[in-house]
Amino acid sequence: MNESRDLPWDGLLTHVQLVTLAGDDGYGVIEDGALGWRDGVLRFAGPSSRLPGEPARLAHETLSGGGRWVTPGLIDCHTHTVFAGDRAGEFEQRLQGASYEDIARAGGGIVSTVRATRAASEDELLAQSLPRARALLADGVTTLEIKSGYGLDFDNERKMLRVARRIGQMLGITVRTTFLGAHALPPEFSGRPDDYIDAVCQWLPQLHAEGLVDAVDAFCERIGFDAAQTRRVFEAARALGLPVKLHADQLSDGDGAALVAEFGGLSADHVEYTSEAGVRAMARAGSVAVLLPGAFHVLRETRLPPLDAFRTHNVPMAVATDCNPGTAPLQSLRLAMSLACTHFRLTPQEALRGTTAHAARALGLNDRGRLCEGMRADFALWDITQPAQLAYWLGGNLMAGVYVGGQRVG
């Protein structure tokens, strides 16, 4: 990049230690580094000794990081942040021995959140959801995926997606919206899953026309929708040029990973029961494996995702909160990183790459997730002494500042 052509920069951050994540392995640490940005894009990311002049002359605003560590802004690539009510009672039921499937078949689970979400107005839904998004932002998240799926009719799915868009506007972060109409069968379609899939496929073009859908997801599982029904949803998405992703192989091996890979999907998520064939299909398609250790932890699962197979076949592994009211009431992406290390034996470096570079890929975004020239100026400052501490500490306030497009937020 021609640095002299881009001068003066809008901002310059000096006296920091950069975790660039450049390359395919390692942290990519630059000690005594600097970041310069203009028009929301990084124009310089490197050692301070290589700055093309005196810092005070290079940018309209020069800031000192005081020796803090800087990472790319974190990316939470799988959440259900927009919902009404909670399911703390189900948490107690599971502790007393009820399974996730038992609760769902008894009228709880997703359908109970649907009732609460339908009853809330758009403003009420925003008021309940915004604090969860703020909590994620306070933990370093600059890009957030939010799914629908608790409305399960056109008006309420639309309401959820509108609230997700409003959250992004209010917080100044990137929100990517995912239509998850095929999440569960609503009561009014009891016994008629194919008719409901017909309705989902009819809603999608209308929601897309309103600019409310960035991607399409489905819950392909015994208590969700089968492969044939999921395929119909994916075909409707493909007709609109929308990328797909999938809740795949969480409770059983339903060949979900292979199905989403067949459609060139962005990601297969959960993937505890994904087979070796499914992993190979993901590798060929370039699909990301999104690990959701929060749900694994809350449900006290024991079946690990095929982590060695993902590594062997070079399938990128992202990490996300899965923030939702039933199986992952998790409002910290850093805690998700820690759980991924503890439960799945990811290294802290893998966990950080999973919440930055690989998470960006799981959303189809190639302009963020690393600190390199030409990438978005989305970054976070941390009060830590080494990068591994981001996954090491269970909670606590490590955040010193969050920037989105070069603008401080939060």
C-alpha positions as CSV (number, residue, x, y, z in Angstrom):
1,M,0.0,0.0,0.0
2,N,1.3,3.5,-0.9
3,E,1.6,5.0,2.6
4,S,2.4,8.5,1.4
5,R,-0.7,8.6,-0.8
6,D,-2.9,7.7,2.1
7,L,-1.5,10.3,4.5
8,P,-2.6,11.9,6.7
9,W,-4.3,9.0,8.4
10,D,-7.5,9.5,10.5
11,G,-5.9,7.8,13.5
12,L,-2.7,6.3,14.7
13,L,-2.3,4.1,17.7
14,T,1.3,3.6,19.0
15,H,3.0,1.9,22.0
16,V,1.1,-1.3,21.7
17,Q,1.9,-5.0,21.2
18,L,0.0,-6.3,18.2
19,V,-1.5,-9.8,17.8
20,T,-1.9,-9.7,14.1
21,L,-2.8,-13.3,13.4
22,A,-1.1,-12.9,10.1
23,G,-0.3,-16.2,8.4
24,D,-2.0,-19.5,9.1
25,D,-0.4,-20.3,12.5
26,G,0.8,-18.5,15.6
27,Y,-0.2,-15.2,17.1
28,G,1.8,-13.1,14.8
29,V,3.0,-10.8,17.6
30,I,4.7,-7.5,16.8
31,E,6.2,-5.9,19.9
32,D,6.2,-2.1,20.1
33,G,3.8,-2.0,17.2
34,A,1.5,0.7,15.7
35,L,-1.8,0.8,13.8
36,G,-2.7,3.6,11.4
37,W,-6.1,3.9,9.7
38,R,-8.0,6.0,7.3
39,D,-11.6,5.7,6.1
40,G,-12.1,2.8,8.5
41,V,-9.4,0.7,6.9
42,L,-5.9,-0.2,8.3
43,R,-3.2,1.6,6.4
44,F,-0.4,0.5,8.6
45,A,0.1,-2.5,11.0
46,G,3.6,-3.1,12.0
47,P,6.6,-2.2,14.1
48,S,6.7,1.5,15.2
49,S,10.3,1.6,13.9
50,R,8.8,1.3,10.3
51,L,6.4,4.2,10.6
52,P,7.0,6.5,7.5
53,G,7.6,9.6,9.7
54,E,7.1,11.2,13.1
55,P,3.8,9.9,14.6
56,A,2.5,13.4,15.3
57,R,2.8,14.2,11.6
58,L,1.2,11.0,10.3
59,A,-2.4,11.3,11.5
60,H,-5.1,13.7,12.6
61,E,-5.3,12.0,15.9
62,T,-2.4,10.1,17.6
63,L,-3.1,7.8,20.6
64,S,-0.9,5.9,22.9
65,G,-1.8,2.4,23.9
66,G,0.4,2.5,26.9
67,G,2.0,-0.9,26.1
68,R,-1.4,-2.7,26.0
69,W,-2.0,-5.7,23.8
70,V,-4.2,-5.3,20.7
71,T,-6.0,-8.0,18.8
72,P,-8.5,-7.9,15.9
73,G,-12.0,-7.2,17.1
74,L,-13.6,-10.4,18.2
75,I,-16.3,-11.9,16.0
76,D,-19.2,-13.9,17.5
77,C,-20.4,-15.9,14.5
78,H,-23.3,-17.8,16.0
79,T,-25.8,-16.3,18.4
80,H,-29.5,-16.2,19.1
81,T,-29.2,-12.9,21.0
82,V,-32.7,-11.6,20.1
83,F,-35.4,-13.2,22.2
84,A,-37.8,-12.5,25.0
85,G,-38.1,-14.2,28.4
86,D,-35.7,-16.8,29.7
87,R,-35.7,-20.6,30.4
88,A,-34.1,-20.7,33.9
89,G,-36.8,-23.2,34.9
90,E,-35.5,-25.6,32.2
91,F,-32.0,-25.3,33.6
92,E,-33.3,-26.6,36.9
93,Q,-35.2,-29.4,35.1
94,R,-32.0,-30.6,33.3
95,L,-30.2,-30.6,36.7
96,Q,-32.9,-32.9,38.0
97,G,-32.4,-35.3,35.1
98,A,-34.6,-34.2,32.2
99,S,-32.9,-34.2,28.8
100,Y,-33.0,-31.4,26.2
101,E,-35.2,-33.6,24.0
102,D,-37.5,-34.5,26.9
103,I,-38.1,-30.8,27.6
104,A,-38.7,-30.0,23.9
105,R,-41.2,-32.8,23.5
106,A,-43.1,-31.7,26.6
107,G,-43.7,-28.2,25.1
108,G,-40.7,-26.5,26.4
109,G,-37.5,-25.6,24.7
110,I,-37.5,-23.5,21.6
111,V,-41.3,-23.3,21.5
112,S,-41.5,-21.7,25.0
113,T,-39.2,-18.9,23.8
114,V,-41.4,-18.6,20.7
115,R,-44.4,-17.8,22.9
116,A,-42.6,-15.1,24.8
117,T,-41.0,-13.6,21.7
118,R,-44.3,-13.4,19.9
119,A,-45.9,-11.7,22.9
120,A,-43.3,-8.9,22.9
121,S,-43.6,-5.8,20.8
122,E,-40.6,-4.8,18.7
123,D,-39.5,-2.2,21.2
124,E,-39.9,-4.6,24.1
125,L,-37.9,-7.2,22.2
126,L,-35.2,-4.6,21.6
127,A,-35.1,-3.6,25.2
128,Q,-34.6,-7.2,26.4
129,S,-32.1,-8.1,23.7
130,L,-29.9,-5.0,23.7
131,P,-28.2,-5.6,27.1
132,R,-27.0,-9.0,25.9
133,A,-25.4,-7.4,22.8
134,R,-23.9,-4.7,25.0
135,A,-22.3,-7.5,27.2
136,L,-20.7,-9.1,24.1
137,L,-19.4,-5.7,23.0
138,A,-17.9,-5.1,26.4
139,D,-16.0,-8.3,25.9
140,G,-14.4,-7.2,22.7
141,V,-17.0,-8.2,20.0
142,T,-17.1,-5.9,17.0
143,T,-19.0,-8.2,14.6
144,L,-22.0,-10.1,15.8
145,E,-24.2,-12.7,14.0
146,I,-27.8,-12.8,15.2
147,K,-30.3,-15.4,14.1
148,S,-34.1,-15.3,13.9
149,G,-36.0,-18.5,14.7
150,Y,-38.1,-17.6,17.8
151,G,-40.9,-16.0,15.8
152,L,-41.8,-18.9,13.5
153,D,-44.3,-16.9,11.6
154,F,-43.7,-14.1,9.0
155,D,-44.5,-11.1,11.2
156,N,-42.5,-12.3,14.2
157,E,-39.5,-13.5,12.2
158,R,-39.5,-10.1,10.5
159,K,-39.7,-8.4,14.0
160,M,-36.7,-10.3,15.2
161,L,-34.6,-9.5,12.1
162,R,-35.6,-5.8,12.4
163,V,-34.5,-5.8,16.0
164,A,-31.1,-7.3,15.1
165,R,-30.5,-4.6,12.5
166,R,-31.4,-1.9,15.1
167,I,-28.9,-3.4,17.6
168,G,-26.1,-2.9,15.0
169,Q,-27.2,0.7,14.3
170,M,-27.5,1.6,18.0
171,L,-24.2,0.0,19.1
172,G,-22.1,0.9,16.1
173,I,-21.0,-2.6,15.4
174,T,-21.5,-4.9,12.4
175,V,-24.5,-7.2,12.8
176,R,-25.0,-10.0,10.3
177,T,-28.6,-11.4,10.3
178,T,-29.4,-15.0,9.6
179,F,-32.9,-16.2,8.8
180,L,-33.6,-19.3,10.9
181,G,-37.2,-19.9,10.2
182,A,-36.6,-23.6,10.0
183,H,-35.7,-23.7,13.7
184,A,-38.7,-25.6,15.2
185,L,-42.2,-26.5,14.2
186,P,-44.7,-23.9,15.6
187,P,-47.9,-25.2,17.3
188,E,-50.2,-24.0,14.5
189,F,-48.3,-26.4,12.1
190,S,-48.3,-29.4,14.5
191,G,-48.1,-32.6,12.5
192,R,-47.5,-30.6,9.2
193,P,-43.8,-30.0,8.9
194,D,-43.7,-30.0,5.1
195,D,-46.5,-27.3,5.1
196,Y,-44.4,-25.2,7.4
197,I,-41.3,-25.5,5.2
198,D,-43.5,-24.3,2.4
199,A,-44.3,-21.2,4.4
200,V,-40.7,-20.7,5.4
201,C,-39.7,-20.8,1.7
202,Q,-42.4,-18.2,0.9
203,W,-41.3,-15.8,3.7
204,L,-37.7,-15.8,2.6
205,P,-37.9,-13.7,-0.6
206,Q,-40.0,-11.1,1.2
207,L,-37.6,-10.8,4.1
208,H,-34.7,-10.7,1.7
209,A,-36.3,-7.9,-0.4
210,E,-36.5,-5.8,2.8
211,G,-32.8,-6.2,3.3
212,L,-33.2,-8.2,6.5
213,V,-31.3,-11.4,5.6
214,D,-27.6,-12.0,5.1
215,A,-27.6,-15.8,5.4
216,V,-30.0,-18.7,5.9
217,D,-29.8,-21.4,8.6
218,A,-31.8,-24.5,9.7
219,F,-31.9,-26.9,12.5
220,C,-31.4,-30.3,10.9
221,E,-32.0,-32.8,13.7
222,R,-34.4,-35.4,15.1
223,I,-36.3,-32.7,17.0
224,G,-35.9,-30.2,14.1
225,F,-36.2,-30.8,10.4
226,D,-34.9,-33.7,8.3
227,A,-32.4,-33.5,5.4
228,A,-35.1,-33.3,2.7
229,Q,-36.8,-30.4,4.4
230,T,-33.5,-28.6,5.0
231,R,-32.6,-29.1,1.4
232,R,-35.7,-27.2,0.3
233,V,-34.8,-24.3,2.5
234,F,-31.3,-24.2,1.1
235,E,-32.6,-24.4,-2.5
236,A,-34.8,-21.3,-1.7
237,A,-31.7,-19.5,-0.4
238,R,-29.6,-20.5,-3.4
239,A,-32.3,-19.1,-5.7
240,L,-31.8,-15.7,-4.0
241,G,-28.1,-15.9,-4.0
242,L,-28.0,-16.2,-0.2
243,P,-25.3,-18.2,1.6
244,V,-26.3,-21.0,3.9
245,K,-25.1,-22.5,7.2
246,L,-26.5,-25.2,9.4
247,H,-27.1,-26.4,12.9
248,A,-25.6,-29.8,12.1
249,D,-25.0,-33.1,13.9
250,Q,-25.5,-31.7,17.4
251,L,-27.5,-34.6,18.9
252,S,-26.9,-37.3,16.2
253,D,-25.1,-37.8,12.9
254,G,-27.8,-36.8,10.4
255,D,-25.2,-36.0,7.7
256,G,-25.9,-32.4,8.2
257,A,-22.3,-31.3,7.7
258,A,-22.2,-33.1,4.3
259,L,-25.5,-31.5,3.4
260,V,-24.4,-27.9,4.1
261,A,-21.1,-28.6,2.3
262,E,-23.0,-29.8,-0.7
263,F,-24.5,-26.3,-1.0
264,G,-21.1,-24.6,-0.5
265,G,-22.2,-23.5,3.0
266,L,-20.3,-21.0,5.1
267,S,-20.3,-23.3,8.1
268,A,-21.6,-26.3,9.9
269,D,-22.2,-25.5,13.6
270,H,-22.2,-27.7,16.7
271,V,-20.9,-30.8,14.8
272,E,-20.4,-33.1,17.8
273,Y,-21.5,-36.1,15.8
274,T,-20.1,-35.2,12.4
275,S,-18.5,-38.2,10.7
276,E,-15.2,-38.4,8.9
277,A,-17.0,-38.3,5.6
278,G,-18.8,-35.1,6.8
279,V,-15.4,-33.6,7.7
280,R,-14.0,-34.4,4.3
281,A,-17.0,-32.9,2.6
282,M,-16.5,-29.7,4.6
283,A,-12.9,-29.6,3.7
284,R,-13.7,-29.8,0.0
285,A,-16.4,-27.1,0.2
286,G,-14.3,-24.8,2.4
287,S,-16.9,-24.7,5.1
288,V,-16.0,-23.7,8.6
289,A,-16.6,-25.8,11.7
290,V,-18.2,-23.6,14.3
291,L,-17.6,-25.0,17.8
292,L,-20.2,-24.0,20.5
293,P,-18.7,-25.0,23.8
294,G,-21.3,-23.1,25.8
295,A,-24.1,-25.5,24.7
296,F,-21.8,-28.5,25.2
297,H,-21.1,-27.2,28.8
298,V,-24.7,-26.4,29.7
299,L,-26.1,-29.7,28.4
300,R,-23.2,-31.6,30.0
301,E,-22.5,-33.3,26.7
302,T,-19.7,-35.9,26.5
303,R,-19.5,-36.4,22.7
304,L,-16.6,-34.2,21.4
305,P,-16.6,-32.8,17.9
306,P,-14.1,-34.6,15.6
307,L,-11.3,-32.1,16.4
308,D,-8.4,-34.2,15.2
309,A,-10.2,-34.8,11.9
310,F,-10.8,-31.1,11.5
311,R,-7.1,-30.4,12.0
312,T,-6.0,-33.3,9.7
313,H,-8.2,-32.1,6.9
314,N,-7.5,-28.4,7.5
315,V,-11.1,-27.4,8.3
316,P,-11.0,-24.0,10.0
317,M,-12.5,-24.1,13.5
318,A,-14.4,-21.0,14.7
319,V,-15.7,-20.5,18.3
320,A,-18.9,-18.7,19.2
321,T,-21.1,-18.2,22.2
322,D,-24.4,-19.6,20.8
323,C,-26.0,-17.0,23.1
324,N,-29.5,-18.3,23.6
325,P,-32.1,-18.7,26.4
326,G,-32.1,-22.5,26.6
327,T,-28.9,-24.2,26.0
328,A,-26.2,-21.5,26.1
329,P,-27.1,-18.5,28.2
330,L,-23.6,-17.2,27.6
331,Q,-22.8,-13.5,27.2
332,S,-19.0,-13.6,27.0
333,L,-17.1,-14.7,23.9
334,R,-13.9,-14.8,26.0
335,L,-15.6,-17.4,28.3
336,A,-16.5,-19.3,25.2
337,M,-12.8,-19.3,24.2
338,S,-11.9,-20.6,27.7
339,L,-14.6,-23.3,27.5
340,A,-13.3,-24.3,24.1
341,C,-9.8,-24.8,25.5
342,T,-11.0,-26.7,28.6
343,H,-13.6,-29.0,27.0
344,F,-12.3,-29.3,23.4
345,R,-8.5,-28.9,24.2
346,L,-8.1,-26.1,21.7
347,T,-4.9,-24.1,22.3
348,P,-5.5,-20.4,23.4
349,Q,-4.1,-19.4,20.0
350,E,-6.6,-21.7,18.2
351,A,-9.4,-20.2,20.3
352,L,-8.4,-16.6,19.5
353,R,-8.1,-17.4,15.8
354,G,-11.5,-19.1,16.1
355,T,-13.1,-15.9,17.3
356,T,-11.3,-13.7,14.7
357,A,-10.0,-14.9,11.4
358,H,-12.0,-18.2,11.3
359,A,-15.1,-16.6,12.6
360,A,-15.0,-13.9,9.9
361,R,-14.8,-16.7,7.3
362,A,-17.8,-18.4,8.9
363,L,-19.7,-15.2,8.1
364,G,-18.4,-14.9,4.6
365,L,-16.4,-11.7,5.6
366,N,-12.9,-11.4,4.2
367,D,-12.2,-7.9,5.4
368,R,-11.6,-8.5,9.1
369,G,-10.3,-10.9,11.7
370,R,-6.6,-10.0,11.3
371,L,-4.5,-6.9,11.8
372,C,-3.1,-6.3,8.3
373,E,-3.0,-3.4,5.9
374,G,-6.2,-3.3,3.9
375,M,-8.4,-4.9,6.6
376,R,-11.1,-3.1,8.5
377,A,-9.9,-1.1,11.5
378,D,-11.8,-3.2,13.9
379,F,-9.6,-3.9,17.0
380,A,-9.6,-4.3,20.7
381,L,-7.2,-3.2,23.4
382,W,-6.6,-5.5,26.4
383,D,-5.1,-5.1,29.9
384,I,-3.2,-8.4,29.7
385,T,0.5,-9.5,29.8
386,Q,0.2,-12.2,27.1
387,P,-2.4,-13.3,24.5
388,A,-3.2,-16.6,26.3
389,Q,-4.8,-14.7,29.1
390,L,-7.8,-13.9,27.0
391,A,-8.7,-17.6,27.3
392,Y,-7.1,-18.1,30.7
393,W,-9.2,-15.8,32.8
394,L,-12.7,-16.9,33.6
395,G,-14.5,-13.6,33.5
396,G,-13.2,-10.3,34.8
397,N,-12.8,-7.0,32.9
398,L,-9.8,-7.2,30.6
399,M,-11.1,-4.7,28.0
400,A,-9.4,-1.3,27.6
401,G,-11.1,-0.2,24.4
402,V,-13.0,-1.3,21.3
403,Y,-12.8,0.3,17.9
404,V,-15.0,-0.4,14.9
405,G,-13.9,1.1,11.6
406,G,-11.4,3.2,13.5
407,Q,-14.1,4.7,15.8
408,R,-14.2,3.9,19.5
409,V,-17.5,2.3,20.5
410,G,-19.0,1.2,23.8
